[in-house]
């Protein structure tokens, strides 16, 4: 069995802050050598479908396309 966990009021406050306002997600506490060394918060946002209902249908998600370089208008030449 490992050493007992050292936890002080500062870490408890950090954990409270990580949990505050979390509706969907998780808070992971990383422990090394019986001491808290890191807190990770993963937050999930849930969005309703376009119709605003949660009827089990899948929501439409726009596909992002990479930006294309802009072409110069014909007849415009750069003179340096």
N, C-alpha and C positions, 0 to 999 in steps of 0.2 A: 504494500500500500504506500502511496506517495505521502509527501509532507502535507500538513494541513494548509488549506488555502488562506493566504493573507489578503484581507479585504478591508479597506478603510473607507471613511465617509466620502472621500474624493471620488473613488471608483463607484460607490453607490450612486452618487449624484450623476456621474457620467452615464451610468446605465439608465437612470431615470430619464435623462435628457434624450438618450437614444430611443427609448420607448415612447416618449411624449409625442403625440400626434400620429403615431404609426397605426394605420388602419389595416393595411394588408402588407405582410412582409415578415422579416425576422431580424432578430438581434443576436449576434453570435459573440460569445465572450471567449477569447483565446487566452489559455493559461500555460505558462512555462515554469517549471520548477516550483509549483505551488503559488505562483504570483500571476495576477492578471496583467497581461502585457498589451492587450489590444481588444478593441470592441469594434465589430463590423455591423453595419446596419444596411439591410437590403430592403428597399421599399418598392412595392408593386402598386401600380396605378391601374385601376380597372375602369374601362370605358364602355358605355352602353353602345349598342348598335346605332346606325344612323337614324333609325325610326324612333329611338329613345326607349325601346322596349327591351326586356331581357328574356325574350321568348325562345332562347336556345339557338337562334340563328347566328351565323358568323358575321362579324362586323367587317365592312369593307375597309381595307387598309391601302392607302395610296402607295404606289411604288415610286421611289425616288430615283431619278436618272442623274448620271454624272453631268456636270456642267460642260457645255461645248464651247470651244473658243469662238469668239465673235469674229465674223468675217468683215473686212473693210468693204464699204459700199463701192461698187464699180465706179471708176472715174476718180476716185480719191487716191492719190499717191502721196507718199511721205517724202518730202525733200529735206535732207539734212544739210 
